[in-house]
Amino acid sequence: MNKYDIPEQWHGQASTPIAPADAYNGYIAANVIFALDRLGLMERIGRGDRLYTEDYADNGRALALLRAATCCGYLKADDDVYIPTEAGREIARSRGYFTWAVGGYNEVFGNAGQLTDGLRHYDPSDIHRDEAMVALGSAQCDQAMFAALLDEVLDDVDFGTIADLGSGNSARVSRVVSQRPGTRGMGIDISEPATLMARRDIASAGLQDRVQAVQADVLDVLDRQRQLEITGEVDTVMSFFLLHDLLANPGTRADIMPRMREAFPNARRFVLGDTMLRDRIDHESMQPIFSVGFELAHAMMGVPLHTKATYDRIFTDAGLRIARVEPFATPHSWLYVLDVV
Ligand SMILES: C[S@@+](CC[C@H](N)C(=O)[O-])C[C@H]1O[C@@H](n2cnc3c(N)ncnc32)[C@H](O)[C@@H]1O
């Protein structure tokens, strides 16, 4: 931690101003990374698997992607084989950010000009994000970056039934429940594709008797417009990277946490993580991964973001005690353990 009580790496590793060649090549590299991941090749690059040219001999586009990845320094070409470099293995560990940006927010970023001048609108019938890709990107980041800290934090939480709000593909709630015999879990997500993905994964992990994936708007659950069977059983609520969306409406912002407590009346503990608005952009010569994209995407969607101080106040005003707060891997993201007092 440094003088602003944030991890040093959150100040950034990418130098600015970003030169034209870096900006252009970064855009292409992001698309190449996303394409390789959709083809299942990032997983293999992450493992250090060699990729043989002969396997792609009849697919010129695949060869073009491998060539582009080689130009980016993620593969090393050696006669008829591509060998992952250390940078390639590192980018594979970070691929969730690219699934999020390219897969999830491609339309939003690509139409930022038209959204700004009002020719296009962020709504389901015009410009929208791909929720399933946002959920998948988050799940990829979870495995690579968040799982160890979250598991350590949950070791101290004695839960029987846990709900995950904005659960995406329910990978996290499934993992947490599978690690603790006798527990149950429920993932709630607004997205149909993410919920279908969750149900498929829960069934293939044999967890269908213990983990339920429900498609619902969490705001409807908090408003009690949507009653779910096991909310009364839930003793622990978790939610990651959703709160900023729930807090978007200034008219209901102060009610979200009190309503969450009412909707889960027996919950004694809330484990919540979110990415927050940076207090200050003090190191103007460096930028971390993710923060600029996260802030810009939400501005384009008309979703205001909040600083950590605002989250602290929203939690304590709702009668929750901050038992623990930790930096949560992704820049400017914090993990809170909140106790009902
Ligand atoms: C950034 S992703 C995070 C997914 C997951 N919590 C994780 O950390 O991997 C946000 C998720 O919240 C879901 N979501 C957004 N608004 C929602 C709402 N009002 N009710 C339920 N889910 C919502 C999205 O579909 C998406 O899966």
The ligand as a Gaussian input file, in Angstrom:
#p B3LYP/6-31G(d) Opt

LIG

0 1
 C      -19.765000      -7.593000     -14.110000
 S      -20.780000      -8.986000     -14.110000
 C      -20.269000      -9.810000     -12.631000
 C      -20.625000     -11.269000     -12.620000
 C      -20.188000     -12.013000     -11.360000
 N      -20.756000     -11.424000     -10.169000
 C      -18.688000     -12.061000     -11.235000
 O      -18.140000     -11.332000     -10.410000
 O      -18.048000     -12.827000     -11.957000
 C      -22.332000      -8.280000     -13.611000
 C      -23.435000      -9.293000     -13.663000
 O      -24.615000      -8.705000     -13.094000
 C      -25.722000      -9.009000     -13.915000
 N      -26.709000      -7.954000     -13.682000
 C      -26.662000      -6.655000     -14.072000
 N      -27.750000      -5.988000     -13.617000
 C      -28.483000      -6.891000     -12.915000
 C      -29.697000      -6.826000     -12.194000
 N      -30.383000      -5.675000     -12.105000
 N      -30.163000      -7.943000     -11.601000
 C      -29.477000      -9.117000     -11.700000
 N      -28.320000      -9.245000     -12.354000
 C      -27.819000      -8.145000     -12.956000
 C      -25.175000      -9.081000     -15.314000
 O      -25.994000      -9.871000     -16.133000
 C      -23.801000      -9.717000     -15.073000
 O      -23.851000     -11.121000     -15.109000

